[in-house]
Amino acid sequence: MKLSQEQLAVIRHRIHKSDITIKTLEDDLLDHLCCVVEKKMDNGNHFDTALQEALKELAPYGLDAIQLQTFYLLNSPKIIFMKKVMYLIGLISAGAVSLGWLFTVLRWPGGYELFNYGLLGFLLLFMPLFAIDRYKINLKKALSEKLKIVMGSVSGVIVGISLVFKFLHLQGADIVFFVGMLMFTFGFLPFLFFSMYKKAVS
């Protein structure tokens, strides 16, 4: 059964309602959905029922998930390499912090420096890369989700740097710590609990 222009418009509207921005992907989805819907209508299903079943079969997690999967497939070598670099930096810096703490407790030489350099590497390299990665994944989500990532990352880095300042006995450590905790308390926590509330009531 061939779809009418009104039915085509309904399918096209459903695709446009999603956050899909890749034009070729939109066209491919339209062709695929039309074929599946026509086949289901030939089997006796009503148009609305056929469309719902076709959408559920094609995109059980929503049409937006298809674009995300497509993006990762098109950019997978680059993305995988960047993630490897990011997590390697995180592993090395976290390992340095752990060993530095151990060396300091045992009063071995180099523990103090190892701890501080590892913490700085974690805060200034891994944390920003991780925040950017999370931000890209949540790029199409609500502003509150994006602000939660930004405020949480920035406040975490500032608080961490204040600890480094204290370990190195640098001036301004208390002020940096105060700013970081204010940002965490009034910037990150409200967005965190707001997003938790939205998930709970949805």
C-alpha positions in Angstrom: 0.0 0.0 0.0 1.4 3.3 -1.1 1.4 6.1 1.6 -0.5 9.3 1.0 1.1 12.7 1.0 -0.6 13.4 4.5 0.9 10.2 5.9 4.3 11.1 4.4 4.1 14.5 6.1 3.3 12.8 9.4 6.4 10.6 9.2 8.5 13.5 8.1 7.2 15.6 11.0 8.1 12.8 13.5 11.7 12.8 12.2 11.9 16.6 12.3 10.7 16.6 16.0 13.9 14.8 16.9 17.3 16.4 17.3 18.7 14.9 14.2 20.8 17.4 12.3 22.4 15.1 9.6 20.4 15.7 6.4 21.4 12.5 4.7 20.4 10.5 7.9 17.0 12.2 7.9 16.4 11.1 4.3 17.5 7.5 5.0 15.3 7.3 8.0 12.3 8.7 6.0 12.8 6.0 3.3 13.2 3.2 5.8 10.2 4.2 7.9 8.0 4.6 4.8 9.0 1.1 3.5 8.3 -0.5 6.9 5.0 1.3 7.4 3.8 0.4 4.0 4.7 -3.3 4.6 2.9 -3.3 7.9 -0.2 -1.6 6.4 -0.2 -4.3 3.7 -0.5 -6.8 6.6 -3.7 -5.0 7.9 -2.3 -2.6 10.4 -3.6 0.9 10.8 -1.2 3.7 9.8 -0.7 5.0 13.4 -0.1 1.5 14.7 2.3 0.7 11.9 4.2 3.9 12.4 4.6 3.3 16.2 5.8 -0.3 15.6 8.2 0.8 12.9 9.7 3.5 15.2 10.0 1.0 18.1 11.8 -1.5 15.8 14.1 1.0 14.2 14.9 3.2 17.2 13.9 1.7 20.6 15.9 4.4 22.4 14.6 7.2 20.2 15.7 8.6 16.8 18.4 10.8 18.5 20.2 7.7 19.6 20.6 6.7 15.9 22.4 10.0 15.1 24.7 9.5 18.1 25.5 6.0 16.9 26.0 7.3 13.3 28.4 10.0 14.6 30.4 7.5 16.6 30.6 5.1 13.6 31.8 7.9 11.3 34.3 9.2 13.8 35.1 6.1 15.7 38.9 5.9 15.0 39.5 9.5 16.1 37.1 9.2 19.1 38.6 6.0 20.3 42.1 7.4 20.1 41.1 10.5 22.0 39.4 8.4 24.7 42.5 6.3 25.0 44.7 9.4 25.5 42.2 10.8 28.0 41.9 7.7 30.2 45.7 7.1 29.9 46.3 10.5 31.3 43.8 9.8 34.1 45.4 6.5 34.9 48.9 7.9 35.0 48.0 11.0 37.1 45.8 9.0 39.5 48.6 6.4 39.9 51.0 9.3 40.6 48.7 10.7 43.3 48.3 7.2 44.9 52.0 6.4 44.9 52.9 9.9 46.0 50.6 9.5 49.0 52.1 6.1 49.8 55.7 7.5 49.5 54.8 10.5 51.7 53.3 8.2 54.4 56.4 6.0 54.4 58.6 9.1 54.3 60.3 8.0 51.1 61.9 10.6 48.9 59.9 12.1 46.0 56.5 11.3 47.4 55.6 15.0 47.9 56.5 15.9 44.4 54.9 12.8 42.9 51.6 13.6 44.7 51.5 17.2 43.7 52.4 16.7 40.0 50.0 13.8 39.7 47.2 15.9 41.2 47.9 18.8 38.9 47.9 16.4 35.9 44.6 15.0 37.0 43.0 18.4 37.5 44.5 20.3 34.6 44.6 17.6 31.9 42.2 14.7 32.7 39.3 16.7 34.3 38.9 19.2 31.4 39.1 16.4 28.7 36.6 14.4 30.6 34.3 17.4 31.0 34.5 18.2 27.3 33.7 14.5 26.5 30.6 14.5 28.8 29.5 17.9 27.4 29.6 16.7 23.8 27.5 13.6 24.7 24.9 15.8 26.4 25.1 18.5 23.8 21.5 18.0 22.7 20.1 17.8 26.3 18.6 20.5 28.4 20.7 23.6 29.5 20.5 22.4 33.1 22.4 19.2 32.2 25.1 21.1 30.4 25.5 23.6 33.2 25.7 20.8 35.7 28.7 19.3 33.9 30.4 22.7 33.5 29.8 23.8 37.1 30.8 20.5 38.6 34.0 20.3 36.5 35.1 23.9 37.2 34.3 23.7 40.9 36.2 20.4 41.2 39.2 21.7 39.5 39.2 24.9 41.7 38.9 22.9 44.9 41.6 20.5 43.8 44.0 23.4 42.9 43.3 24.9 46.4 44.5 21.7 47.9 47.7 21.8 45.8 48.2 25.4 47.0 47.9 24.2 50.6 50.4 21.4 50.1 52.8 23.8 48.5 52.1 26.5 51.2 51.2 29.0 48.6 49.3 32.2 49.4 45.7 32.4 48.5 44.9 28.7 49.1 42.0 29.6 51.4 40.5 32.1 49.0 40.7 29.6 46.1 39.1 26.9 48.3 36.3 29.3 49.3 35.5 30.2 45.7 35.5 26.5 44.7 33.2 25.4 47.5 30.8 28.3 46.8 30.7 27.3 43.1 30.1 23.7 44.1 27.4 24.5 46.6 25.5 27.1 44.7 26.4 26.2 41.2 26.7 22.4 40.9 24.5 21.1 43.6 21.3 22.9 42.5 21.6 21.6 39.0 22.4 18.1 40.2 19.3 17.9 42.4 17.2 19.5 39.8 18.1 16.9 37.2 17.6 14.1 39.8 14.1 15.6 40.6 13.2 15.7 36.8 14.2 12.1 36.4 12.3 11.0 39.5 9.0 12.7 38.3 9.3 11.8 34.6 
